Amino acid sequence: MLTIRLPRIGSVAAWRSEARRLAAAGVAAEHVRWTQDAENDLFARDDAPRGNPVEIRLSKQALFDIESSLYHRDPERFARAYALVLRLGRGEIRWGDRADDMLRKLLHQRKEVGRDIHKMHAFVRFNELTEPGANRRAFAAWFEPDNPIVEAAATFFAKRFGDMDWVIATPYLTARFIGGELAFEETVDNARPTEDASHDLWRTYYANIFNPARLMPEAMRSEMPKKYWKNLPEARLIPELIRTAPARAAEMQAKLPSIPPAFAAKAGVTRSPMPQDLTPDTFKQHLDACTRCPIGCRATQAVAGQGPLTARVMVVGEQPGDAEDLAGKPFVGPAGVLFNECASRAGLRRAETYVTNAVKHFKFTPRGKRRIHQRPDAGEIEICSWWLDLEREWVKPKLILAMGATAAQSLTGSSKNITSRRGSIEATPDGTPVLLTTHPSYLLRLPDTGAREAAQRQFEADLREASAYLR
C-alpha cells in the first residue's frame, strides 16, 4: 500500500496536490494510506498499482466542502476525501447526494468544522504582552478547539487585528502574526498566558451588559458550551449572574415608569387637551400646529376639510397626497381629479358635499426628490380622529361616504376586507350611516384596463347611491 505522509502544517494544500497526482496516475483509493505520523511503516511502499487516469473537476462548493472537512480531527478524513473525488470524477455520484454514506459523513464533518471555527472567532480572549517602548502592541491567547482548525480560522484575526502582533496557541498548532506576516508552527508549550488588567475591564463590561430579564440559560449554554468557559475571563461571573437574575429582573421591572397605550408609544404621542377656541375659522390654524403624532412634524402643512357646513353628504378619504400637502386643499391631486370626474357622472355635486380626510397630514418616505406615500397606522388614525369627529360635529351629515380602508378604520373601527364590504352601509359609533367604497387612488393603481374599468363602474355606482342623499 502506498503511504502518503502529509505535513501537520499546510496539510490541506499538500493533500490537494497529492490527490491530483494520484488521480492522474489512476491510483485507486484502496491502495493509498494517508497519514500525518512521522514513524516508519514496515509495510509502506513507494508505488501502487495504476489504472485509468481520473480527471478531477469539482464545483466551487464541492471543493470548499471537501477542503473544509480536512480540518476535522478524524484520522480517516484524507482517505475519505480522496475516495470521494475519484467517485465524483468517474461520475458515480453527484455532489450533495446525502443518500451516499461517505458523502453524508464528509458534509457532517464540514459542518462541525464550520461550527468550531465560529466558536474560535467568538471565544478567543487575548492577553496583552506589549513590551515598554514597542512599536506595535503584542497579545497572546490560548484556545482549545475540537478540531485542528487554526489555519482555517486565523485569517479572520489577521484581517481584524492587522495593526498588532499576536499569538494564538492551541493544542494542535500555534498561529503567529508578527509584523503583518502570518505563520504557523506546531505547539510545544501548552501554558496559558497569564491574565492582565484588560480581563478585569472585560468582566466589568460583561456584567453591565448582562440583561437578567432576557436570561435563557439553555440558549446560553448552547451558544457558549461549558467546555469553553475555563478560557473565558467572564465565565467566572456567569453562575452568580444566573443565580441573581430573577431578583435583578424584578428590581428592574419595579423601577420602570408607567407607559401609555402601545399605539401611543409607537407613534410618539404627546397627550394634550384639545384647544378651547376651536371654531371652523380657527380650525386650519390649530390643525397646522398639531404635533400629536410624527406625521405632523414632517408634512408641509395640514389639510383641513372643504365644503359647506350644511352639506348632507361628507366624503372622507385616507390622507392628503403630495399635491394636497403642497396646496393645502383636499382632493386636488390625481386621485382627486378622478373623484371629481366620477362624481360628476354620478350626479354627486362636489360643491354640495364636505370633502375631507381621516388623517390630516401627508405621511411619506423620501426617495430621491420624490415623496412616496405611506399608509397611516392604527395609532395615527386614532389620534387624528379627534379632528375628523370635530368636522362631523359641525357638518352633521346625513351620510358619510368612506373611501378606502383608512377612512373605514376611522369611522367604523375596522379596515378589513374593504373590497368585499364595498357598497354596503355601516354606521359610526353615534349611528351616522357610512357608505363604504374604494379609494380613487386604488383605481389608478390597477394595471389591467378591464379590471380598472369594472372597478370604476362600481365606484360610480356607490357615488350615485350617495348622491341620492342630496335630494
C-alpha positions in Angstrom: 0.0 0.0 0.0 1.3 3.4 -1.0 1.8 5.6 2.1 1.4 9.4 1.7 2.7 11.4 4.7 1.2 14.8 4.9 2.7 17.7 7.0 0.8 18.9 10.0 1.1 22.5 8.7 -0.3 23.0 5.2 -1.8 19.5 5.2 -4.8 20.6 3.1 -2.7 22.1 0.3 -0.4 19.0 0.4 -3.4 16.7 0.2 -4.8 18.6 -2.8 -1.5 18.3 -4.7 -1.1 14.6 -3.9 -4.8 13.8 -4.7 -4.5 15.3 -8.2 -1.2 13.5 -8.8 -2.5 10.1 -7.7 -5.8 10.5 -9.6 -3.9 11.4 -12.8 -1.9 8.2 -12.3 -5.1 6.1 -11.8 -4.2 5.0 -8.3 -7.2 3.6 -6.6 -8.3 4.8 -3.1 -7.8 1.4 -1.5 -4.2 1.3 -2.5 -3.3 4.6 -0.6 -2.7 5.1 3.1 -2.8 8.8 4.3 -1.1 9.8 7.5 0.4 12.7 9.3 2.6 10.5 11.5 6.3 10.5 11.0 7.0 6.9 12.2 8.3 4.3 9.7 5.7 1.8 8.4 7.2 -1.6 7.8 4.5 -2.3 5.1 4.8 1.1 3.4 5.6 1.1 -0.4 6.7 3.8 -2.7 4.4 2.8 -5.5 0.9 1.3 -6.1 -0.9 -0.4 -9.0 -2.1 2.1 -11.6 -5.3 2.1 -13.6 -7.2 4.5 -15.8 -6.5 8.2 -15.1 -9.3 10.1 -13.4 -9.8 13.8 -14.3 -10.9 15.7 -11.2 -13.3 18.6 -11.9 -15.1 19.9 -8.8 -17.5 22.8 -8.3 -16.5 25.6 -6.0 -19.0 24.4 -3.4 -17.7 20.8 -3.6 -14.0 22.0 -3.3 -14.9 24.2 -0.4 -16.8 21.5 1.5 -14.1 18.8 0.9 -11.2 21.0 1.9 -13.1 22.4 4.9 -13.8 18.8 6.1 -10.0 18.1 6.1 -9.6 20.4 9.1 -11.6 17.7 11.1 -9.8 15.6 13.7 -11.0 12.3 12.1 -7.8 10.3 11.0 -9.8 8.9 8.1 -10.7 12.3 6.6 -7.9 12.3 3.9 -8.7 8.8 2.7 -12.4 9.6 2.6 -11.9 12.8 0.6 -9.7 11.1 -1.9 -12.1 8.2 -2.4 -14.9 10.7 -3.0 -13.1 12.8 -5.6 -12.3 9.7 -7.6 -16.0 8.7 -7.5 -17.0 12.2 -8.5 -14.5 12.2 -11.3 -15.9 8.9 -12.6 -19.5 10.2 -12.4 -20.5 7.6 -9.9 -22.1 10.1 -7.5 -23.4 13.6 -7.7 -22.3 16.3 -5.2 -24.7 16.9 -2.4 -26.3 13.4 -2.5 -26.8 12.7 1.2 -28.1 9.2 0.4 -24.4 8.3 0.0 -22.9 7.4 3.4 -19.4 8.6 2.6 -20.6 12.0 1.3 -23.0 12.4 4.1 -20.2 11.8 6.6 -17.9 14.3 4.9 -20.6 17.0 4.9 -21.4 16.4 8.6 -17.7 16.8 9.4 -17.5 20.0 7.3 -20.4 21.4 9.4 -18.6 20.5 12.6 -15.5 22.3 11.4 -17.5 25.4 10.5 -19.1 25.4 13.9 -15.7 25.1 15.5 -14.3 28.0 13.5 -17.3 30.1 14.5 -16.6 29.3 18.2 -13.0 30.2 17.9 -13.8 33.6 16.3 -16.2 34.3 19.2 -14.4 33.0 22.2 -10.7 33.8 21.8 -9.6 36.2 24.6 -6.3 38.0 24.2 -3.9 39.0 27.0 -1.6 42.0 26.4 2.1 41.3 26.4 3.4 44.6 25.0 6.9 45.5 26.0 7.7 49.1 27.0 8.7 51.2 24.0 7.5 48.6 21.4 6.2 50.0 18.1 3.3 47.5 18.0 1.1 46.2 20.7 1.5 42.5 21.4 -1.1 39.9 22.5 -1.4 36.2 23.2 -4.3 33.8 23.6 -4.9 30.2 24.3 -7.8 28.3 22.7 -8.9 24.7 22.7 -10.9 23.8 19.6 -12.3 20.4 19.0 -10.5 20.1 15.6 -7.2 21.4 14.1 -8.8 24.5 12.6 -6.1 27.1 13.3 -5.0 27.5 9.7 -8.6 28.0 8.5 -9.6 30.3 11.4 -6.5 32.5 11.7 -7.1 34.7 8.6 -10.1 36.2 10.4 -7.8 37.5 13.2 -5.2 38.7 10.7 -7.7 40.9 8.9 -9.4 42.2 12.1 -6.2 42.8 14.2 -3.7 43.6 11.5 -2.3 46.6 13.4 -0.9 44.5 16.3 1.3 41.4 16.8 -0.4 38.4 18.3 -0.1 34.7 19.0 -3.0 32.2 19.3 -1.9 28.8 20.7 -4.0 25.6 20.6 -3.2 22.0 21.5 -2.6 21.4 17.7 -0.9 24.3 16.2 0.1 27.9 17.0 -0.6 30.9 14.8 1.8 33.8 14.9 1.1 37.2 13.4 4.2 39.3 13.7 4.9 42.5 11.7 1.9 41.8 9.4 3.1 38.2 8.5 1.0 35.2 9.4 2.9 31.9 10.2 2.1 28.6 11.8 4.1 26.2 13.9 3.5 23.1 16.0 2.6 23.9 19.6 5.3 22.9 22.0 4.2 24.8 25.1 0.6 24.3 26.4 1.0 27.0 29.1 -1.8 29.5 29.1 -1.0 33.3 29.1 -1.5 35.0 32.5 -4.4 37.4 32.9 -3.9 41.1 32.5 -5.9 44.2 33.5 -7.9 44.1 30.3 -9.7 41.0 31.6 -10.9 42.9 34.7 -12.2 45.6 32.3 -13.9 43.0 30.1 -15.6 41.4 33.1 -16.9 44.8 34.3 -18.3 45.4 30.8 -19.9 41.9 30.5 -21.5 42.3 33.9 -23.1 45.6 32.9 -24.5 44.5 29.6 -25.9 41.2 31.0 -29.7 41.6 30.9 -31.3 39.4 33.6 -34.8 39.9 32.1 -33.7 38.1 28.9 -31.8 35.3 30.6 -32.2 31.9 28.7 -29.6 29.5 30.3 -30.2 26.7 27.8 -29.7 29.0 24.9 -26.6 30.5 26.5 -25.1 27.0 27.1 -25.9 26.0 23.5 -24.2 29.1 22.1 -21.3 29.1 24.6 -20.8 25.5 25.8 -19.2 25.0 29.2 -16.1 23.4 27.7 -15.0 26.9 26.6 -15.6 28.6 30.0 -12.3 27.8 31.5 -10.5 30.1 29.0 -13.1 32.9 29.2 -12.4 35.6 31.7 -16.2 36.4 32.1 -17.0 32.7 32.8 -16.4 33.1 36.5 -19.2 35.7 36.6 -21.9 33.5 34.9 -23.0 31.3 37.8 -23.6 34.3 40.0 -25.3 36.3 37.2 -27.7 33.4 36.6 -28.4 32.9 40.3 -29.3 36.6 40.9 -31.1 37.1 37.6 -34.7 36.7 38.9 -34.2 39.2 41.7 -32.4 41.7 39.4 -35.2 41.4 36.7 -37.9 42.1 39.4 -35.9 45.1 40.6 -35.7 46.4 37.0 -39.4 45.9 36.5 -40.3 47.8 39.7 -38.2 50.8 38.6 -39.9 51.0 35.1 -42.1 54.1 34.6 -45.7 53.7 33.6 -46.2 53.8 29.9 -49.0 55.0 27.6 -51.0 52.6 25.4 -49.0 50.6 22.9 -50.2 52.5 19.9 -49.3 55.8 21.6 -45.8 54.7 22.4 -45.3 53.5 18.8 -46.5 56.8 17.4 -44.6 59.0 19.8 -47.9 60.6 21.0 -47.9 63.6 23.3 -51.3 63.7 25.0 -52.5 67.3 25.2 -56.0 68.8 25.7 -57.9 70.0 22.7 -57.8 73.8 22.1 -60.7 75.6 23.7 -61.1 78.2 21.0 -61.7 75.8 18.1 -64.1 77.1 15.5 -64.5 76.5 11.8 -62.5 79.7 11.3 -59.6 78.7 13.5 -59.6 75.0 12.6 -56.8 75.2 10.0 -54.6 77.2 12.3 -54.8 74.7 15.1 -54.5 71.8 12.7 -51.3 73.2 11.3 -49.9 73.4 14.9 -50.8 69.7 15.7 -47.8 67.6 16.7 -49.6 64.8 18.4 -48.1 62.2 16.1 -44.8 62.2 14.0 -46.7 62.8 10.7 -47.5 66.4 11.6 -43.8 67.2 12.3 -42.8 66.3 8.7 -45.6 67.4 6.4 -45.6 70.8 4.8 -48.9 71.7 6.3 -52.2 70.2 7.5 -55.1 69.8 5.0 -58.5 70.7 6.5 -61.8 69.7 5.0 -63.5 71.8 2.4 -67.2 72.4 1.6 -70.4 73.8 3.1 -71.0 73.0 6.8 -74.6 72.4 5.8 -73.7 69.5 3.4 -75.9 66.4 3.7 -73.0 64.2 2.5 -69.5 64.1 3.9 -66.8 62.4 1.8 -63.8 61.0 3.8 -60.6 59.8 2.1 -57.4 58.5 3.6 -54.9 61.3 3.9 -53.5 64.2 1.8 -51.2 63.2 -1.0 -48.1 65.1 -2.3 -50.2 67.6 -4.3 -52.7 68.2 -1.4 -49.8 68.7 1.1 -48.4 71.5 -1.1 -51.7 73.1 -1.9 -53.3 72.8 1.5 -56.6 71.6 -0.1 -58.2 68.1 -0.2 -58.5 66.0 -3.4 -56.6 68.2 -5.8 -54.1 65.5 -6.9 -54.6 62.7 -9.5 -57.0 60.8 -7.2 -59.0 64.0 -6.6 -59.3 64.6 -10.3 -60.6 61.1 -10.9 -63.0 61.5 -8.0 -64.4 64.8 -9.5 -64.9 63.1 -12.9 -66.7 60.1 -11.5 -68.8 62.2 -9.1 -69.9 64.5 -11.9 -71.1 61.5 -14.0 -72.8 60.0 -10.9 -74.6 63.3 -10.1 -72.8 63.9 -6.9 -72.1 67.6 -6.9 -68.8 68.3 -5.1 -69.9 71.8 -4.3 -72.7 70.4 -2.2 -70.5 67.9 -0.3 -68.0 68.3 2.5 -64.7 66.6 1.5 -62.0 65.7 4.0 -59.6 63.0 5.1 -59.3 60.7 8.0 -55.7 61.8 8.6 -54.9 65.4 8.1 -51.1 65.3 7.3 -49.2 63.7 4.5 -47.3 60.6 5.6 -44.4 59.7 3.2 -41.0 58.2 2.7 -38.4 60.3 0.8 -36.9 58.6 -2.2 -34.6 60.9 -4.1 -36.6 64.0 -5.0 -39.9 62.2 -4.7 -42.1 61.7 -1.6 -43.6 58.2 -1.6 -47.0 57.7 0.1 -47.1 55.6 3.2 -50.3 54.3 4.8 -51.1 55.7 8.3 -51.1 53.1 11.0 -53.9 52.4 13.5 -52.4 54.7 16.2 -52.1 57.6 13.8 -55.6 57.1 12.6 -57.0 57.1 16.1 -55.1 60.2 17.1 -56.4 62.1 14.1 -60.0 61.0 14.7 -60.2 64.0 17.1 -60.2 66.4 14.2 -62.5 64.3 12.0 -65.0 64.0 14.9 -65.0 67.7 15.2 -65.7 68.2 11.5 -68.6 65.6 11.8 -70.0 67.6 14.7 -70.0 70.8 12.7 -71.4 69.3 9.5 -73.8 66.7 10.9 -74.1 64.8 7.6 -76.9 62.5 6.7 -74.4 60.1 5.1 -70.7 59.7 5.2 -69.0 58.2 2.1 -65.9 56.4 3.4 -63.4 55.9 0.6 -60.7 53.3 1.3 -59.5 51.2 4.3 -58.2 54.1 6.4 -61.5 56.0 6.2 -63.3 52.8 7.1 -61.0 52.3 10.1 -61.5 55.8 11.4 -65.3 55.7 11.0 -66.3 52.1 11.7 -63.3 50.8 13.7 -62.3 48.2 11.0 -60.3 48.4 7.8 -60.5 44.7 6.9 -61.9 43.3 3.7 -62.8 46.7 2.2 -63.3 45.3 -1.3 -65.9 42.8 -0.1 -67.6 45.4 2.1 -67.7 48.0 -0.7 -71.2 49.2 -1.5 -72.6 48.3 2.0 -73.8 50.8 4.5 -72.5 50.5 8.1 -72.5 53.1 10.9 -70.3 55.2 13.1 -70.5 54.7 16.9 -73.0 57.5 17.1 -75.2 56.0 14.4 -74.4 58.1 11.4 -74.7 55.9 8.2 -71.4 55.1 6.4 -71.4 54.0 2.8 -68.1 52.1 2.1 -66.4 52.3 -1.2 -62.9 52.1 -2.6 -60.5 55.0 -2.8 -59.9 56.5 -6.3 -56.2 56.0 -5.9 -56.9 52.3 -5.9 -58.4 52.6 -9.3 -55.4 54.5 -10.6 -53.1 51.6 -9.4 -54.9 48.8 -11.2 -52.7 47.8 -14.2 -55.3 45.9 -16.1 -57.6 48.1 -18.2 -60.6 45.8 -18.0 -60.3 45.5 -14.2 -59.8 49.2 -13.8 -63.0 50.0 -15.9 -65.0 47.4 -13.9 -63.8 48.9 -10.6 -64.6 52.4 -11.8 -68.2 51.4 -12.7 -68.6 50.0 -9.2 -67.2 53.2 -7.7 -69.5 55.4 -9.7 -72.5 53.2 -8.6 -71.6 53.9 -5.0 -71.3 57.7 -5.8 -74.8 57.6 -7.3 -76.2 56.0 -4.2 -74.5 58.8 -2.1 -76.0 61.5 -4.4 -79.5 60.3 -3.5 -78.9 61.9 -0.1 -78.5 65.3 -1.7 -82.2 65.3 -2.7 
